[in-house]
């Protein structure tokens, strides 16, 4: 029987998707939503269900200060203040994922997979930097180049307020690719995305290719900042090929 179970674990509100008839699972998949979203993935149920139907145990979490644990500035919803807050949200949520996996979900499977959309994609890109044992990451409309995302794409919007989050932005720079070379990586972005610009994603992919990464895919789609069913379909095609 396939279940969706709502829980609070280590103070993190989350949803678990799993088939309780399975004795073992292929891995634990953490899903992380976009900025100002929540764990429900209302219009993208094909993402958690796709993993569950393939025999994975799925954990969809509310990011820090989001969903059931919403805090300022996400209550008053100032766009500038929320943008300043996002780097801290990302760093805190990364630690939440690692704490949840190491303390609770690694008992289910030692295989860790992280996927997410937009901000959740940024988080997925970060995981090998903090946990080299991660098996796979599948970022959707996210970026590995968080510094360019803020210092270039968001520069005009934030203006002088960029100084309020500069330390956190700099800490999210990915400077060492060695932890990524043994990780299965599928990357899916819109080629016309003005919010998470694909031009800052391509160099990461190209450098991994130069380093002979063999479990790697990047696809671009003629869309803006949106997750399409084609992206999800291609993601699962890649998973079926690389992780069967």
C-alpha positions in Angstrom: 0.0 0.0 0.0 1.4 3.4 -1.0 1.2 6.0 1.7 1.6 9.8 2.2 2.4 10.4 5.8 2.6 13.9 7.4 5.0 14.2 10.3 7.3 16.6 12.2 10.8 15.1 12.6 13.6 17.0 14.4 11.3 20.0 14.3 11.0 19.9 10.5 7.5 19.5 9.0 7.6 17.0 6.2 5.7 14.5 4.0 6.8 10.9 3.5 5.9 9.1 0.4 6.5 5.3 0.5 5.1 1.9 -0.3 4.7 0.2 3.0 4.7 -3.2 1.4 8.4 -2.9 0.4 10.9 -4.5 2.7 13.7 -2.4 1.4 14.0 0.8 -0.5 16.3 1.9 -3.3 17.2 5.0 -1.4 15.9 8.0 0.5 15.0 11.0 -1.7 14.8 14.4 -0.1 12.7 16.9 -2.1 12.9 20.6 -1.6 10.5 23.2 -2.9 11.2 26.6 -4.4 11.5 30.0 -2.6 8.2 30.9 -0.8 6.8 27.4 -1.6 6.2 24.5 0.7 6.5 20.7 0.9 3.1 19.9 -0.7 4.3 20.2 -4.4 0.6 20.7 -5.3 1.0 21.0 -9.1 4.1 18.7 -9.3 2.9 15.5 -7.7 4.5 13.6 -10.5 7.9 14.3 -8.9 7.4 12.7 -5.5 5.1 10.0 -6.9 7.7 9.2 -9.6 10.3 8.4 -7.0 7.9 6.5 -4.8 6.6 4.4 -7.7 10.2 3.4 -8.4 10.8 2.1 -4.9 12.3 5.1 -3.2 11.4 6.4 0.2 10.6 10.1 -0.4 10.8 12.9 2.2 9.5 16.3 1.1 10.4 19.0 3.6 9.4 22.5 4.5 12.5 24.6 4.0 13.6 26.8 6.9 11.2 29.6 7.5 8.7 28.1 5.0 5.5 26.2 5.1 4.4 25.1 8.6 7.5 26.7 10.2 7.1 30.1 8.4 8.8 33.0 10.0 9.7 36.6 8.9 10.3 37.9 6.4 8.0 35.3 4.8 5.0 36.5 6.9 5.0 40.1 5.7 6.4 39.0 2.3 8.7 41.9 1.4 10.3 40.7 -1.8 13.6 42.4 -1.0 13.8 41.0 2.5 12.9 37.5 1.4 15.6 37.7 -1.3 18.1 38.8 1.4 16.9 35.9 3.6 17.2 33.1 1.0 20.9 32.3 1.4 20.4 31.8 5.1 17.3 29.6 4.3 19.4 27.5 2.0 22.2 27.0 4.5 19.9 26.1 7.3 17.9 23.7 5.1 21.0 21.9 3.9 21.8 21.2 7.6 18.3 20.1 8.2 18.6 17.5 5.4 21.9 16.2 6.7 20.6 16.0 10.3 17.4 14.2 9.2 19.3 11.7 7.0 22.0 10.9 9.5 19.8 10.8 12.6 16.7 9.2 11.2 16.4 8.2 7.5 19.7 6.5 7.0 18.2 3.6 8.9 15.8 3.1 6.0 18.6 3.3 3.3 22.2 4.5 3.2 21.5 5.8 -0.3 20.9 9.6 -0.2 19.4 11.4 -3.2 18.5 15.1 -3.2 16.2 16.9 -5.7 14.4 20.1 -5.8 13.0 23.0 -7.8 14.3 26.5 -8.0 15.6 27.3 -4.5 15.4 23.5 -3.9 17.5 23.1 -7.0 20.1 25.4 -5.5 20.1 23.2 -2.4 20.5 20.0 -4.4 23.5 21.4 -6.2 25.1 22.2 -2.8 24.7 18.7 -1.2 27.9 17.0 -2.4 29.9 19.9 -1.0 28.6 19.1 2.5 28.1 15.3 2.2 30.4 13.6 -0.2 28.6 10.2 0.3 25.4 11.5 -1.5 24.5 9.1 -4.4 22.7 11.5 -6.7 21.4 15.0 -7.1 18.7 16.2 -9.5 18.4 20.0 -9.5 15.5 21.4 -11.5 15.7 25.1 -12.6 18.4 25.7 -10.0 22.0 26.9 -10.2 25.4 25.8 -8.9 26.7 29.3 -9.2 25.0 31.1 -6.4 27.4 34.0 -6.4 26.5 35.0 -10.0 22.9 34.4 -9.2 23.0 37.1 -6.6 25.9 39.4 -7.7 24.7 39.5 -11.4 21.1 38.4 -11.8 19.9 40.0 -8.5 22.3 43.0 -8.4 19.9 45.6 -9.7 17.0 44.4 -7.6 18.9 44.2 -4.3 21.2 47.2 -4.7 23.1 48.1 -1.5 21.1 45.5 0.4 23.3 42.8 -1.1 25.8 43.5 1.7 23.3 42.1 4.2 23.7 38.6 2.8 27.1 38.8 1.2 28.8 36.4 3.8 26.1 33.7 3.2 26.2 34.1 -0.6 30.0 33.7 -0.6 29.8 30.6 1.6 27.6 29.0 -1.1 30.3 29.2 -3.8 31.2 25.7 -5.2 35.0 25.9 -5.6 35.9 22.2 -5.5 34.4 19.7 -8.0 36.0 16.6 -6.6 33.0 15.7 -4.4 30.8 15.8 -7.5 32.7 13.4 -9.6 31.2 10.2 -8.0 27.7 11.6 -7.8 25.0 10.9 -10.4 23.9 14.4 -11.6 20.9 15.3 -13.7 20.4 19.1 -14.4 17.2 20.6 -16.0 16.9 24.3 -16.8 14.9 26.7 -18.9 17.0 28.3 -21.7 14.8 31.4 -21.5 14.8 31.7 -17.7 15.4 35.3 -16.5 15.4 34.4 -12.8 17.8 31.5 -12.7 19.9 32.1 -15.8 21.2 29.0 -17.5 24.4 30.8 -18.6 25.6 30.4 -15.0 24.8 26.7 -15.0 26.5 25.6 -18.2 30.1 26.2 -17.0 29.6 23.8 -14.0 28.3 21.1 -16.4 31.1 21.7 -18.9 33.8 21.5 -16.3 32.4 18.2 -15.1 32.5 16.9 -18.6 36.1 18.0 -18.9 36.8 16.0 -15.8 35.3 12.9 -17.5 32.2 12.7 -15.3 30.3 9.8 -16.8 27.0 9.8 -14.8 25.9 13.3 -15.9 23.1 14.9 -17.9 22.1 18.5 -18.5 19.1 19.4 -20.6 17.7 22.8 -21.5 14.1 23.6 -22.5 12.7 26.6 -24.4 10.8 27.9 -21.3 11.2 30.5 -18.5 11.3 29.9 -14.8 9.0 26.9 -14.7 9.1 23.2 -14.1 7.5 21.3 -17.0 6.3 17.7 -17.2 8.9 17.2 -19.9 11.7 18.0 -17.4 10.3 15.5 -14.9 9.9 12.9 -17.6 13.5 13.3 -18.7 14.7 13.3 -15.1 13.1 9.9 -14.6 14.3 8.6 -17.9 17.8 9.4 -16.7 17.2 7.8 -13.3 15.9 4.6 -15.0 19.1 4.5 -17.1 21.6 5.4 -14.5 20.2 3.9 -11.3 18.2 0.8 -12.4 
